[in-house]
Amino acid sequence: MSQVTRRRIGEIQRAIFQVLANEPQGLQVQEVLQRAETLCPPTPFENEDYPNQPGVRRYPKMQRFSTITSVKAGWLVKQQGTWWLTDAGREALSTYTNPVEFEQEAIKGYQAWKAEQPVAEFDAIEEAEDADAARLEAFSQERAQGAWLVRGANVSGTSVLGRWFKEGYCSIQWAELPEIAPKTARSEIAKLVKQYLPDATAVSQGLSVGILNRFLNEMNVGDLVVTVDGPRVYVGEVAGEPTYTGEKLVTRQRAVSWKNVENPFLRSDLPSDAADGLRGQLTLSDLSAHLADFAALAGIEIGLPGIPLPDAVVPEPDQGLADKLMMPLPWLRETVDLLNDKRQIVLYGPPGTGKTYLAQELCKALVETAGGEYEVVQFHPSYAYEDFFEGLRPRLQQDGSGSVAFDLVHGPLRRMAARAAENPASPYVLIIDEINRANLAKVFGELYFLLEYRGTSVALQYSDEAFSLPRNLYIIGTMNTADRSIALVDAAMRRRFYFQGLFPTAPPVAGLLGRWLSRHALPAEAAALLTELNTSIGDPDFAIGPSYLMSKRIAEPGGLDRIWQTAILPLLAEHYFGEGRDITAEFGLTTLRSRLTPIADGPEVDSVEAGTVHSGGSDMSDQP
């Protein structure tokens, strides 16, 4: 059972409030925490470092963690390293003198805030510090109380629930395997499963290993056990370590103190996300995220109240980033706001508008500084679900037999989801370049559902286990409209993504090349030529973007002509293939220059003979 109780959280929080009660101007956070520690000294447990986090003392993190609810309740303000109480916070301090009552009222305020989801701005540094404190409390190896679904209503066609309730235990089978001692390493369990279940598929063996490991190693005394019988839900507490009986239907057992056998509640009484955890077919699965819901309905007192981590968000861009990218700050902020809202966004537009570059620069500047990560994958016509999420991959057996075995290999989305789940306080982004070049229904499969319903789980095609997408996992797709108009994109995808356009003739891309040329003191002719080219093309979905010309080589003798001949004209030739048009005569530099008013603000650029092909092209590293 957790050593951090509701009363203790209230005591720590009230000590902080007492420090601030006579400080109307507020105090710096370190002074607040030091004074509060004098009023409410830490216990030996609280004074220790976090396991595997040497030098990170638990108590200051607990102090920050305890105040998350009161900030959202409107009692406490944290801004730029200073904390102060609101009038509501002072009233709460005088009204709720009992630490348990104080904490309960703070939780109510937090829940009211969460239900309303008001648009509010919080200090980014303070928010990140609090999120880190919550992460350490929730995921330190001093493991918090857990909850587990164990199925017993249909074990090889027989219900064993009556025996469970009467004799006080829960159980799993695997009678084919011998006794396995508790705390046996997962790798050793895997060896036994392969030895005693040689005819099982790789997927089935993997599921067996996972369930045995959870039952023997991850389930702890004091955790909740949940089981279902039709619409009825029963809850108890684990009361003992695993034992081995050898009996076929109830081979491996754990003592359980069942709490609501006489008065089970119904699935429909649960919140939708908690009820969703009862679906699926696995014998044993983790319900710890919904511990408080099951405990409350079963009348079980738990230690630390279930306070969800603040939602990880991609931080708001600032003027410095806007200046670096030469993009309007309002547009960048709108793009990030759309990403935080839906968690999936597609940047779409014709070639050369910097879609992939922009996505990566936003991630470098915003995601990585917030403690998260990003990864880039590129879709193509042969890309499949097995490449993107998970699939079976062959390998030669190591026994020298020459036979082939199949392993379940995780793809980039599942790997990124696992990393995001381990660090829920930070944003993680998967950038999918050329997202429209693959068969999206084939690639995403059941994941389409999860994009729309974060927190809900579905059974997977190969591993047949419940899976959900973490809320702190974001997807940024890039889409080339020269390949496929947005009007032709699958309706299911359009509903699940926000779409943000990048077109050369419209903001924020319009004028970008001119701004870049001015910044680098380069001739302005290239911007005028690009404008004239796109006017001649007359198709916004296939206008040529500025990235092709954002290279200092355009100022070299023949540099602009080389880029035009080797990058832009071949692209146009492909686009108009089969139409019998003379691309050079229609879109060559000689033709376009003849239409322009002479440019007076830069040196004249040398040209080469039209039609001569040279090596070279745009330098994408010189993009904004």
C-alpha positions in Angstrom: 0.0 0.0 0.0 1.3 3.5 -0.8 2.9 5.4 2.0 1.5 8.7 0.6 -2.0 9.1 1.9 -4.7 11.7 1.3 -4.1 13.1 4.8 -0.4 13.5 4.2 -0.9 15.3 0.9 -3.3 17.6 2.7 -0.7 18.3 5.5 2.0 19.1 3.0 -0.3 21.4 1.0 -1.6 23.2 4.0 2.0 23.9 5.2 2.7 25.6 1.9 -0.5 27.7 2.2 0.4 28.7 5.8 3.8 30.0 4.5 2.0 32.1 1.9 -0.9 33.3 4.0 1.0 36.4 5.1 2.8 37.1 1.9 0.4 39.0 -0.4 3.2 39.7 -2.9 4.2 36.0 -3.0 7.5 34.3 -2.5 10.1 32.6 -4.7 9.3 28.9 -4.9 12.5 27.7 -3.2 11.9 29.9 -0.2 8.3 28.6 0.0 9.4 25.0 -0.1 12.1 25.5 2.5 9.8 27.4 5.0 7.0 24.8 4.5 9.5 21.9 5.2 10.2 23.6 8.6 6.4 23.6 9.4 5.8 20.1 8.1 9.1 18.1 8.3 9.4 15.1 5.9 9.1 11.5 7.1 12.2 9.2 6.6 10.4 7.8 3.5 9.9 11.3 2.1 13.4 12.3 2.8 14.9 9.6 0.6 16.0 10.0 -3.0 13.8 8.4 -5.6 14.8 4.8 -6.5 17.2 4.9 -9.5 17.2 8.8 -9.3 20.2 9.5 -7.1 20.3 13.1 -6.0 16.6 13.7 -6.6 15.1 14.0 -3.1 11.5 12.9 -2.9 10.1 15.6 -0.5 10.5 18.8 -2.7 8.9 16.9 -5.6 6.1 15.8 -3.3 5.6 19.4 -2.2 5.1 20.4 -5.9 3.0 17.4 -6.6 0.7 18.1 -3.7 -0.1 21.6 -5.1 -1.3 20.5 -8.6 -4.9 20.3 -7.5 -4.9 23.6 -5.7 -3.5 25.4 -8.8 -6.3 24.1 -11.0 -8.8 24.8 -8.3 -7.8 28.5 -8.4 -6.4 28.6 -4.9 -2.7 29.0 -5.8 -0.9 30.9 -8.5 2.5 29.9 -9.9 4.2 32.4 -12.2 7.8 32.9 -13.2 9.2 31.2 -10.1 6.9 33.0 -7.7 3.9 31.5 -5.8 1.0 33.4 -4.1 -2.4 32.6 -2.7 -5.7 33.8 -4.3 -8.5 35.0 -2.1 -10.2 31.7 -2.6 -7.0 30.0 -1.4 -6.9 32.0 1.8 -10.5 31.2 2.4 -9.8 27.5 1.8 -7.0 27.6 4.3 -9.2 29.0 7.1 -12.3 26.9 6.2 -10.8 23.4 5.7 -8.6 22.9 8.8 -8.7 19.1 8.5 -6.0 18.0 6.1 -8.1 15.3 4.5 -11.0 17.7 4.0 -8.6 20.3 2.6 -7.3 17.8 0.0 -10.7 16.5 -0.9 -11.9 20.0 -1.6 -8.8 20.7 -3.7 -9.5 17.6 -5.7 -13.1 18.7 -6.3 -11.8 22.0 -7.6 -9.4 20.2 -9.9 -12.1 18.0 -11.2 -14.4 21.0 -11.9 -11.5 22.6 -13.8 -10.9 19.5 -15.8 -14.6 19.1 -16.7 -14.9 22.6 -17.9 -11.5 22.7 -19.6 -11.3 26.5 -19.6 -8.8 28.3 -21.9 -6.2 29.4 -19.5 -2.5 30.2 -19.7 -0.1 28.8 -17.1 3.6 29.6 -16.6 5.4 27.1 -18.9 8.3 26.5 -16.5 6.1 25.9 -13.5 3.8 23.6 -15.4 6.8 21.6 -16.6 8.2 21.3 -13.0 4.8 20.2 -11.6 4.4 17.7 -14.4 7.9 16.3 -13.7 7.0 16.0 -10.0 3.8 14.1 -10.9 5.6 11.8 -13.2 8.2 10.9 -10.5 5.4 10.2 -8.0 3.4 8.2 -10.4 6.2 6.2 -12.0 8.9 5.9 -9.4 9.9 2.3 -8.6 8.3 2.7 -5.2 5.3 1.4 -7.1 1.9 2.9 -6.5 -1.1 0.7 -5.9 -2.3 -1.0 -9.1 -5.4 -2.6 -10.4 -5.7 -5.8 -12.5 -8.5 -7.4 -14.5 -8.3 -11.2 -14.1 -10.9 -13.3 -16.0 -12.5 -16.3 -14.4 -16.1 -16.5 -15.9 -15.0 -18.7 -18.8 -12.0 -20.8 -18.1 -12.0 -23.6 -20.8 -15.7 -23.3 -20.8 -16.1 -23.3 -17.0 -16.7 -20.5 -14.6 -14.4 -20.6 -11.6 -15.8 -17.4 -10.0 -17.8 -19.3 -7.4 -14.7 -20.9 -6.1 -12.8 -17.6 -6.1 -15.3 -15.8 -4.0 -15.9 -18.7 -1.6 -12.2 -19.6 -1.0 -10.8 -16.1 -1.4 -8.4 -16.1 -4.4 -8.0 -15.5 -8.1 -6.1 -17.7 -10.5 -4.7 -18.3 -14.0 -4.0 -21.6 -15.8 -1.0 -22.7 -17.9 -1.2 -26.2 -16.5 1.2 -27.4 -19.2 4.0 -25.5 -17.5 5.7 -26.5 -14.2 5.8 -24.4 -11.1 7.4 -21.0 -11.7 8.8 -19.2 -8.7 7.7 -15.6 -8.0 10.2 -12.9 -9.3 11.5 -15.3 -12.0 12.9 -13.1 -14.8 10.7 -12.6 -17.8 13.5 -14.1 -20.1 13.4 -17.3 -18.0 9.6 -17.4 -18.3 9.9 -17.1 -22.0 12.3 -20.0 -22.2 9.9 -22.2 -20.2 7.0 -21.2 -22.5 8.9 -22.1 -25.6 10.0 -25.4 -24.1 6.5 -26.5 -22.9 4.4 -24.9 -25.6 6.5 -25.6 -28.7 3.6 -25.8 -31.1 2.1 -22.4 -30.0 2.5 -19.5 -32.5 5.0 -16.8 -31.7 2.1 -14.4 -30.9 0.5 -16.9 -28.5 3.8 -17.6 -26.8 4.4 -13.9 -26.4 0.9 -13.4 -24.8 1.5 -16.3 -22.4 4.8 -14.8 -21.3 3.3 -11.4 -20.7 0.4 -12.8 -18.6 2.6 -15.0 -16.5 5.0 -12.2 -15.9 2.2 -9.9 -14.8 0.7 -12.5 -12.4 4.0 -13.6 -10.9 6.0 -10.4 -10.9 4.0 -7.2 -11.5 0.9 -7.8 -9.3 1.6 -6.8 -5.7 -0.1 -7.4 -2.4 -2.5 -4.5 -1.8 -3.3 -4.1 -5.5 -6.9 -4.3 -6.6 -8.2 -7.3 -8.5 -11.2 -6.8 -10.8 -13.3 -9.5 -12.5 -16.5 -9.5 -14.5 -19.4 -11.9 -14.9 -21.7 -10.5 -17.7 -22.6 -6.9 -16.6 -21.5 -7.4 -13.0 -18.1 -6.2 -11.7 -16.4 -7.6 -8.6 -13.4 -6.1 -6.9 -11.0 -7.3 -4.2 -7.5 -6.7 -2.8 -4.6 -9.0 -3.4 -3.7 -10.6 -0.1 -0.8 -13.0 -0.8 2.0 -14.0 -3.1 1.6 -16.4 -6.0 1.1 -20.1 -5.2 1.1 -23.2 -7.4 -1.6 -25.9 -7.1 -1.1 -27.9 -10.3 -4.9 -28.1 -10.6 -6.0 -27.7 -14.2 -8.5 -24.8 -14.1 -6.9 -22.9 -11.2 -3.2 -23.7 -11.6 -1.6 -20.6 -10.2 -3.4 -18.6 -7.4 -3.2 -15.4 -5.4 -5.1 -14.9 -2.2 -7.7 -12.1 -2.6 -10.0 -10.4 -0.1 -13.2 -9.9 -2.2 -15.1 -6.7 -1.2 -18.4 -6.6 -3.1 -19.4 -10.2 -3.8 -22.9 -9.6 -2.3 -23.3 -6.2 -4.0 -21.5 -6.1 -7.3 -21.8 -2.9 -9.4 -22.4 -2.8 -13.1 -20.1 -2.0 -16.0 -22.5 0.8 -16.9 -21.8 2.5 -13.5 -18.2 3.1 -14.6 -16.8 6.0 -16.6 -16.6 5.1 -20.3 -12.8 4.9 -20.3 -12.7 2.6 -17.2 -15.5 0.4 -18.6 -13.5 0.2 -21.9 -10.7 -1.5 -20.0 -13.0 -4.4 -19.2 -13.3 -5.3 -22.9 -10.8 -7.5 -24.8 -10.0 -11.2 -24.4 -6.7 -11.2 -22.4 -6.8 -13.4 -19.2 -5.0 -10.7 -17.2 -4.6 -7.0 -18.1 -3.6 -3.8 -16.3 -6.3 -1.4 -15.1 -4.1 0.8 -12.9 -5.0 3.9 -14.8 -8.6 3.5 -13.5 -7.7 2.4 -9.9 -9.7 5.2 -8.3 -12.9 4.4 -10.3 -13.0 0.8 -9.3 -12.0 1.5 -5.7 -14.8 4.1 -5.3 -17.6 1.9 -6.6 -16.4 -1.0 -4.5 -16.1 1.1 -1.3 -12.3 0.5 -1.0 -10.1 3.2 0.6 -6.9 3.8 -1.4 -3.8 5.7 -0.5 -2.8 8.4 -2.9 -5.9 10.0 -4.7 -5.9 9.5 -8.4 -4.7 12.8 -9.8 -4.2 12.6 -13.5 -1.0 14.1 -14.9 -1.6 17.5 -16.5 -2.0 17.0 -20.3 1.3 17.3 -22.1 1.2 20.1 -24.6 3.5 21.3 -27.3 4.6 24.7 -26.0 3.6 27.9 -27.7 6.1 29.3 -30.2 7.7 32.7 -29.6 8.8 35.6 -31.7 12.4 34.3 -31.8 11.2 31.1 -33.6 9.0 33.1 -35.9 11.9 35.3 -36.9 14.2 32.3 -37.4 11.6 30.6 -39.7 10.5 34.0 -41.3 6.9 32.9 -40.7 4.2 35.0 -39.1 3.9 34.3 -35.3 0.1 34.2 -35.3 0.2 31.5 -38.0 2.7 29.4 -36.0 0.7 29.7 -32.8 -2.5 28.7 -34.6 -0.7 25.7 -36.1 0.5 24.6 -32.6 -2.9 25.3 -31.1 -4.5 23.0 -33.7 -2.0 20.3 -33.0 -2.6 20.5 -29.2 -6.4 20.4 -29.8 -6.7 17.5 -32.2 -3.3 15.9 -31.7 -3.1 15.2 -35.4 -2.4 17.7 -38.1 -1.4 17.6 -41.8 0.6 20.3 -43.4 -0.3 20.3 -47.1 0.6 22.1 -50.2 2.6 21.9 -53.4 6.3 21.0 -53.7 8.9 23.2 -52.2 6.8 24.9 -49.5 8.9 23.6 -46.6 6.3 21.3 -45.1 8.7 18.7 -43.7 11.3 21.3 -42.8 8.8 23.3 -40.9 7.5 20.2 -39.0 11.0 19.3 -38.0 12.0 22.8 -36.9 8.9 23.1 -34.8 9.7 19.8 -33.1 13.4 20.8 -32.5 12.4 24.2 -31.0 9.3 23.2 -29.0 9.1 19.4 -28.4 12.7 18.7 -27.5 12.9 21.7 -25.2 9.8 20.3 -23.4 11.6 17.0 -22.7 10.0 15.1 -25.5 11.2 13.5 -28.7 10.3 13.4 -32.4 10.9 10.9 -35.2 10.4 11.0 -38.9 9.0 8.2 -41.1 8.1 8.4 -44.8 5.1 6.7 -46.3 5.3 5.2 -49.8 2.9 3.0 -51.9 4.2 -0.3 -50.5 4.1 0.8 -46.9 1.8 -1.3 -44.7 0.4 -1.7 -41.2 3.2 -4.3 -40.5 5.8 -1.6 -41.3 4.1 1.2 -39.4 2.8 -0.5 -36.2 3.7 -4.1 -35.8 4.0 -7.3 -37.8 5.6 -10.7 -37.9 9.1 -10.8 -39.3 11.0 -14.0 -40.2 14.4 -14.9 -38.8 16.6 -18.0 -39.0 16.7 -20.2 -35.9 20.0 -20.1 -34.0 20.1 -23.9 -33.5 21.6 -24.5 -36.9 18.6 -26.3 -38.2 18.0 -23.8 -41.0 14.4 -23.5 -40.0 12.6 -20.1 -39.8 10.9 -18.5 -36.8 8.7 -15.5 -36.7 9.1 -12.6 -34.3 6.6 -9.9 -33.6 8.5 -6.6 -34.4 7.2 -3.2 -33.4 7.1 -0.4 -35.9 7.8 3.3 -35.4 4.3 4.2 -34.2 4.3 1.5 -31.5 7.9 2.3 -30.4 7.0 6.0 -30.1 3.8 5.2 -28.2 5.8 3.2 -25.7 8.3 6.0 -25.1 5.4 8.5 -24.8 3.7 6.3 -22.2 6.8 6.2 -20.1 7.1 10.0 -20.0 3.5 11.3 -20.0 4.5 14.8 -18.9 6.2 15.6 -22.2 5.0 15.7 -25.9 6.2 13.1 -28.4 5.7 13.7 -32.1 5.8 11.3 -35.1 6.3 13.2 -38.3 4.9 11.2 -41.3 6.3 12.6 -44.5 4.3 12.1 -47.7 1.4 10.7 -45.6 -0.9 10.6 -48.7 1.4 8.3 -50.7 0.4 5.2 -48.8 -2.9 3.3 -48.6 -3.9 4.9 -45.4 -6.7 2.5 -44.5 -4.3 -0.3 -44.9 -1.5 1.3 -43.0 -3.6 2.6 -40.0 -6.0 -0.3 -39.7 -7.7 -0.2 -36.3 -5.5 2.8 -35.4 -7.9 5.1 -37.2 -10.3 4.5 -34.3 -7.6 5.4 -31.7 -6.8 8.6 -33.5 -10.3 9.9 -32.7 -10.7 8.2 -29.3 -7.5 8.7 -27.3 -7.6 6.7 -24.1 -9.9 4.1 -25.5 -8.3 0.7 -26.2 -8.7 -1.7 -29.1 -7.5 -5.3 -29.6 -4.6 -5.5 -32.0 -4.4 -7.7 -35.2 -1.2 -9.6 -34.2 -0.7 -9.4 -30.5 -4.4 -9.5 -29.6 -3.8 -7.2 -26.6 -5.5 -4.0 -25.6 -3.7 -0.9 -26.9 -4.4 2.8 -26.7 -2.6 5.8 -28.0 -1.1 8.0 -25.3 -2.6 11.5 -25.1 1.0 13.0 -25.3 1.7 11.3 -28.7 1.2 13.7 -31.6 1.2 13.1 -35.3 2.2 15.7 -38.0 1.7 14.6 -41.5 3.0 16.3 -44.7 1.0 16.0 -47.9 2.1 17.0 -51.4 -0.9 18.3 -53.3 0.9 17.8 -56.6 0.4 14.0 -55.9 -3.1 14.1 -54.6 -5.6 16.8 -54.0 -7.0 17.1 -50.4 -10.4 16.7 -51.9 -9.5 13.1 -52.8 -8.2 12.2 -49.3 -10.2 9.5 -47.4 -13.1 11.1 -45.5 -12.1 9.2 -42.3 -8.7 10.8 -42.4 -10.1 14.3 -43.0 -12.3 13.9 -39.9 -9.3 12.8 -37.7 -6.8 15.4 -38.8 -6.7 19.2 -38.9 -5.3 20.5 -42.2 -3.1 23.5 -42.4 -2.3 24.8 -45.9 1.1 26.0 -47.2 0.7 27.5 -50.7 3.2 29.8 -52.5 0.7 32.4 -53.5 -1.0 32.7 -50.1 0.1 33.5 -46.5 2.2 32.5 -44.7 4.4 31.3 -47.7 3.6 34.2 -50.0 6.6 36.6 -49.8 8.8 34.1 -48.0 11.4 33.9 -50.7 11.6 37.7 -50.9 12.1 37.9 -47.1 14.8 35.2 -47.3 16.6 36.9 -50.2 16.6 40.2 -48.3 17.9 38.6 -45.2 20.9 37.2 -47.1 21.4 40.3 -49.3 20.7 38.3 -52.5 19.2 39.6 -55.8 15.4 39.9 -55.7 15.0 38.6 -59.2 14.4 35.1 -58.1 11.3 36.0 -56.1 9.8 37.9 -59.0 10.6 35.0 -61.4 8.9 32.5 -59.0 5.8 34.7 -58.8 5.6 34.9 -62.6 6.1 31.1 -62.9 3.2 30.4 -60.5 1.0 32.9 -62.3 1.7 31.0 -65.5 1.0 27.6 -64.0 -2.3 28.9 -62.7 -2.9 25.9 -60.4 -2.5 26.5 -56.6 -2.2 22.8 -55.9 0.9 22.6 -58.2 2.5 26.0 -57.7 6.2 25.8 -57.1 7.3 26.6 -53.6 10.2 28.9 -52.6 12.4 26.2 -51.1 13.9 25.4 -54.6 15.4 28.8 -54.8 16.3 29.3 -51.1 20.0 28.7 -51.9 22.9 31.1 -52.0 24.0 29.5 -55.2 21.5 31.6 -57.1 24.0 34.5 -56.7 26.8 32.5 -58.4 27.3 32.8 -62.1 24.7 30.6 -63.7 23.5 29.4 -60.3 19.8 30.4 -60.8 19.8 28.9 -64.3 21.2 25.6 -63.0 18.6 25.3 -60.4 15.8 26.1 -62.9 17.1 23.6 -65.4 17.8 20.7 -63.0 15.0 21.1 -60.4 12.1 23.2 -61.6 11.8 22.4 -65.3 12.0 18.5 -64.8 9.2 18.8 -62.2 7.0 20.7 -64.6 7.9 18.3 -67.4 6.7 15.4 -65.2 3.5 17.2 -64.3 2.6 18.1 -67.9 3.8 14.8 -69.3 1.8 13.7 -72.4 0.2 17.1 -73.0 2.6 18.0 -75.9 3.7 21.3 -74.2 7.1 22.9 -74.7 8.1 23.3 -71.1 11.3 25.3 -71.7 9.6 27.7 -74.1 6.6 28.1 -71.7 8.3 28.2 -68.4 12.0 28.8 -69.1 13.9 31.7 -67.6 14.2 33.5 -70.9 10.4 33.5 -71.3 9.7 34.6 -67.8 12.3 37.3 -67.7 10.9 38.8 -70.8 7.6 39.4 -68.9 9.2 41.1 -65.9 9.9 44.8 -65.3 13.7 45.1 -64.8 14.7 44.5 -61.2 16.6 47.5 -59.8 17.4 46.4 -56.2 20.1 43.8 -56.9 22.9 42.9 -59.2 22.1 41.3 -62.5 22.5 37.5 -62.4 24.4 35.8 -65.2 22.6 33.1 -67.1 23.6 30.1 -69.2 22.2 29.0 -72.4 18.6 27.7 -72.2 18.3 24.0 -72.4 21.8 23.2 -71.0 21.7 20.8 -68.1 24.1 21.4 -65.2 24.7 19.7 -61.9 23.4 21.5 -58.9 20.0 22.4 -57.4 18.5 23.9 -54.3 20.4 23.8 -51.0 17.7 22.7 -48.6 20.0 23.4 -45.6 19.6 27.1 -46.4 15.9 27.1 -45.9 14.4 29.5 -43.4 
